[in-house]
């Protein structure tokens, strides 16, 4: 065991949000207490799960391409009793892997940002396990597998997620509503929009619509981009294709009736969000949290059934965006927003009202307080419910 307290982060690359959340908290820990902790990031599926669970990260993109099947499976397994039945039935199958993890990965504190292996890891470490924290990375519609009463402390992103945790029987004193942790670069004060646009090479004389579908360029991005641009208008369009090279090539072959910028995988997303007037995207929790922190209203054009249903409701109810599924409806919604600058300004103000840019820092402080004080009870964070 290292002389420094060892913190073990458990995640899996089933979607980008789990890794991103873990890295955001790790970044905040290093900023709060540089060099104070020995931090290990473990992809629990790839490194420890038995077949076929260890193939889940590679299989995930294919699974979500059939959204109705994904939604059916999500709903069928999402219940407190059903979750307990699933984890109980799976234990004989994953027991050896969970116990190997416990033997090989000694830690002073464990943080899980993924729901599937929480119960198994708790059992694997047994009664002498270190403190165990869970950072819930689904925004609203949180699966029952997230919630195990053996976890010492939970952080959740919204009040709706807290209510779900309570419905699953968790102790309210162990639940902290802090927001969704995102990297510090998405949590900076909004800069000078004109200067940001000049730096990006964007027009400064008209609104800019930013269209993106995550790092993999998922969703009907081609059809949505061309539909938004088809009617023309006094605005510009910036499309992030991510790692989807075929999509970028297809878009580059188009004739665009409005100023259009096309990008592959981008590291300037924080600056782009601050420079844009409107975001068009899928209902992923991380992107929504990043946009809200940037004060950027949004049009949601797709979502994963079940898992992301609540994200849509949250965005609409809080007044920070609209739900317009499919390319034609998304394009029509974009044009309505751009024709009503006052409504766009109100949505931007609503983003600033509900933003939680300190989420990662708040979680890091909870972790640091636990480790530095050696508390037997989970710590409380001043000002956080």
N, C-alpha and C positions, 0 to 999 in steps of 0.2 A: 504493500500500500504506500502510495506517495505521501510525503510529508504534508503536501497541500491536500485539502479536502477534495475528494474525487467525485465529480458529478457525471452521471451516466445519462445521456439523452437517447431515448429509444424512438425511432421513427421508421417509416418505410416510404419508398418512392412510388406509392400508389397515388399519383397526382402530385403536383408540385408543392401543395400547401403545407404538407407535414414537414418536409425538409426546411422550407422557408421559415416556418414558425420556429423550429428548433434553432436555426442559424440566427434568427433575430434575437432570441433570448440569450444565446451564447454571446453574440455581439454586445448586448446590453450588459451582461455579466462582466465582460472584459473592460467595458467602459466604466462600470461602477467600481470594480476592484481589479485593476490590471494585474495579471499574473498570480492572483490569489488562489485560483482553483485549477485542478487538473481535470480538464473537460474531455469527455469521450463521446463521440457521436456514432451510434450503432444502428445500422439498418437491420432491424431484428428479423425481418423476413429473409433477406438475402443471406445473412450470416448465421442464422440459427434455426429457422423454421424447417421442418421436414417437407419432403415432397407431398403435394404439389404447392404448398403454401409458399415455398421459397421462390416460386415462379411468378408470384402475384405481381411484383413490380413490372415485369416484362409483359404480363398479360393484361394489365390494367387499361392501356390505351385501346386495346381491342374490345374490352368489355364495355367501356363507356361509349363506344361507337354504336351500340345497340341500346339506346337510352330507355326504351320501354321495358326491356328485360331487366336492366339495372334497377329501374324504379320498382318493378314487381318484387325483385329479390330484397330490396331495401325495406319495403313495406312489410313483406312476409316475415322478416326476422326482427322487426323493430318493435319490441315490447319487453317489459321488465322480465316477465316469466319466460318469454321465448329466449331472451338473451342469456338468462341463467341456464336454460336447458341446453343452449348451444355450447356455452363454455363448459358445462358439466360433461356433455357428450364428447367434446373435443379433448378434454384433459388427458385421457389415456394415450391419445395420439401425439400430443405435443409435450407430454410430461418430460421425456428424456431431453428434448431440446431446451425446455425452460430450466431444467436443473443444470444442464451444461452451461447455459448463460450465467446462472447464479454462481457456478464454480469459477468460471473464467473471468467474470466481470465483477470484481469486488468494487463496492462504491460506498460513499458516505451519504449519497442521496441519488435517487433515480427520478428522472422526469420523462414521462411518456407523452408524446404528441400524436399518438395513433391509438385508435380504440380497440383493435382486434386482439392484441396480445396482453392487454392489461391484466386480466384475471389470471392468465397462465403464468405471467412473470411473477405476480404476487405469490402464487402457490409455489413456484419454483424456488424462490428465495426463502419461503417458509417463515416461521415465527420470529426468527432473528434477523429479519430483513432490515435494511436501512429505511429511512423515511422515503415515502413514495408520493410524488406530485404528478398530477395530470393536467396538461394544458389542452383544453378542448379547442380544436381548430375548425370545427364546423360552426357556422355563424348563428343559425337559428334552429334548423331542423336537425337536432342532434340525436344520433342513434343511441339506443339503450345500452349498447356495448361499451359506450364511453364510461358508464357509471357503475363503479364497483364500490360498495361501502367500505372496503378495506383500504382504499386510497386515503392518504392523510390530508391532502389539500388539493382542491380543484380551482383552476382559474377558467372562467367562461367568458365569451365575448359579449353576450347580450343578456338582458333580463329574461328574455324568452328561453335562452339556454339554461339560465338558473332555475326557472320554473320547471323545466324538463328534468333537471337534476333532482329537484325536490320531489317531483312525482315518482322518481325512481328510488326514493327512500333515503337520499343522502342527508347527512347532518348539515343544516344551513350554516352553522358556524365554520364549516370547512369549505364553503363555496365563496369565491371572490369574483365579482363582475369587474373585469379590467379592460375588456376590449380584446381584439385579435392582435397578437404580436406580429409586427412587420418590421423590416429593416429600417435602421435609422435614416437612411437616405430618403425614405418615404414619409418621414416625420418632421421634416424641416419646415420652418415658416415659409409661407408662399412668397416667392421672390418677385422681381420685376418682370411682368409678363412680356413686355415689349423686348426687354433685353434677352430673355430666354428664347423668344422666337427668332430674334436676330442670330443668336448663337446656333440655333437649330437649322437656320436657313428657311424658316417658315414665313409666309406673308404676315405683315403687321397691319394690313389695312382691311382685314376681314376675319370673321370667326373661323376657328379651326376645329374640325371634328376628328377625334382620335378613335380609330377602330382597331381592336385587338382581341385575340382569342387565346391568350396564355402563351407559354413558351413554345408549345407545339403547334400553334396556329390552328387550334381546334374550332369546329363549328363551321357554318356556311359563310365563311369570310368572303370568298370570291363573289358569291351572289349578293351578299349584303353590301359590299363595297361598290359594286357596279350599280346596284339599285339606288344607293344613296346619291351617287354621282349623276345618274341618268337624267334627272330632271334639271340639272344645272343649278345655278344659284350663285349668290355672292358670298361664297365660303370656300374653304380649302379642306382637303381630306388628307390625313396621315394614317397609313395602314401598317400595322406591325404583323408580319407574317411568322415571326418566331423562327423555329428550325424547319418550317415547312417550305423547302426550297422550290418544290413544284408550284405551290401557291404563288410564291413571289414571281416566278417565271411567267405564269399565266397572267398575273396582273400586269406585269411589265409589257406584255404583248397587246394590252388594251389601249385604245385611244380615249383619253380622259377629257370630259367637257369642263372640268374644273381643275384648279391647281391641285395636284396629288403627289404626295411623297410616299414611297414604298420602302420598307425596311425589313431586314431579316431579324435575326436574334439581336435584341437591343439591350444595352446597359444604361441607357439614358431615359428609361421609362419615368422615373421621378420628375425629371425636368420636363418631359413631354406632358405629363399629367398636369403639372403646374402651368404650362404654356397653353394648353388646349381649353376650349370653351365647353365641350361636350364629349363624353366617352360613350362608345358603342361597344358592348362586350357581352360575354356570357356571364352567368350568375355565380361565378366562383367566389368564395368568401374572401380570399386574399386580395383579389383585384378590387372587390367592392370596398374593403377596408382601406386599401391604398388610395382609391379615388376619393373616398370621404375625407381622408386626412389631407388631400390636396385641394379640397373644396370644389371637386369636379362632378357636376351632375352627370347622370348616366342613363342610357337606354339599354335595357337588357334584351337580347334577341334570342337567347336559348338558356336552358338550365337542365341539370340532371334531375329527372323526376325523383321525388322522394327526398333525396339528400339536399337539393337546392331549392325546393319549393318555398321554404320559409325565407330564403334570401330575397326572393322576388317580393314577397309580402312585406318584408322589412324595408326594402328600398322604396316601395310605393307608399307604404303607410307613413314613413318618416319624411316623405316629400323630397327625397334626394334623386329620384329618377322615375322611370316608367317601364312597364313591361310591354314589349312589342315583339312577340315571337315571329320569326320568319323574316326574310329579307324585305318583302314588300311593306309589311307593317313597321319594321324597324326604320326603313327609309322615310315613310310617311311621318313617323314620330320625330325623326331628326329634323325634318323640315318644319314641323309645327313648333318645336322648341326654338329653332333659329328665328322664326318669325315673331317670337314673343320674348324679347330680351328680358322683360321684367320677371317673367316666370323663371327664366334661366337664372337670374340673379337671386331669386327667392330660394331656388333649389341649392345654389352654391352656399347661401347663408345657412340653410338647413344642414348641409354637410359639415360646416364649421361648428354647428351647435352640437352634433352628436359624435364628432370625431373623438377618438381616444388615442392620440399619438404616443402617449406614455405607456402603452400596454406592455411592451417588451421590458421596459425599465421597471415597471411595477412588479412584473413576474421575477425579474432578476433580483430585486430587493427582497422578495419573499424567500427566494432560494438562499441568498446571502445571509439573511437573518437566521434561517434555520441552521445553516452550517456554522456560522460564527458564534451563535449562542449555544449550540448543542442542545437545543430545546427538545424535550420529549413530546411537546404538543406543537402543532403547526402554528406558525407566527401569524399575527394580524397585521394588515397593512393599513396605516392611517388613511382615512378618507375613501377607502374602497369597501363596497358592500360585500 
